[in-house]
């Protein structure tokens, strides 16, 4: 049998691209613990709508009580709020355009229940990304970015609940000592994962480009986004990895597209990545979001676009050989097969067959 290097595209890659394309999904059953999100969040859900009012979140995440300003995270008041939970809930700090239209629901993903925050207003979405990911700094958000899995954010309501419960039986002991010894190491007790979704056209690609009705495309875009982020959540739980890498993105988009449309739309995927007129690349497309800071030369960027285009083609061939994706078990098998096959293998001439072989072995377990 051919070895893995012989199966890969015959091209010499610089060290930084070799490192970039190395498979991050090598650990299996990483044992990532999840918090008891369902029990916690259901206490705050409006059971008539399934929503949690946005203002409730200000008590969970102190970042929401600070404006988007350069250097906010350097201020002592901000640090005390985020790291020590010392803050006052304010409705004036983060000025959102349409706060009342933001919804938050608890979603049952393949991994576990997770809160999903849907933000109709584009400016509000960008501000929340700046707030929850970029520490309230006015970082420019790419127009092609429309969702994020936010992982590892302190929920001070959970911490205070733990303190209150502990204090009821340990009034003479030190909470600070308990917190440092038994709470801080167990991050699943107090750090949240939350999915943030916009309602923009997916990858900032308009409906007309894909010959779709605008309302239908809006509906499809939202479903792709939710499924996409849930794939990241699953790989984080299964393999301990969910990174800003093109391997992750091709897998997450694949599942999102199939879940939203029934089949893998190869032309959509090429358009999302700016490769609809390959070898020409459309500047500003999502592809470049995942190569930030790499300073690739023109020939090196051309290598990347070739790898990604070939991978998309092979994923399409792989997908065409499968039946309709109807079960979570099938979805898991597809995800794991694509994870266990590294991106250079997927893009190789034998790529579709390699993924299919992996899928069949996983499905037969």
Protein Blocks (a to p, Z undefined) as FASTA:
>chain_A
ZZfklmpccddddfklmmmmpcfblbghklpacddfklmmmmmpcfknopacfklmmmmm
mmlmcccdehklmpmklmmmmmnopacddfklpccfblmlpccdddddfkbccdddddfb
lklmmmmmmmmmnoopacdcdfklcbdcdehiacfklmmmmmmmmmmmmmmbcfklmmmm
mmmmmmmlmpccdddddfbdehhiafklnopafklmmmmmmmmmmmmmmmmmmmmmmnop
acdbfklmmmmmmmmmmmmnopacfklmmmmnopmmccbdcehiaklmmmgoklpafklm
mmmmmmmmmmmmmmmmmmmmpccdfbfklmmmmmmmmmmpcfklmmmmklmmmmmmmmmm
mmmZZ
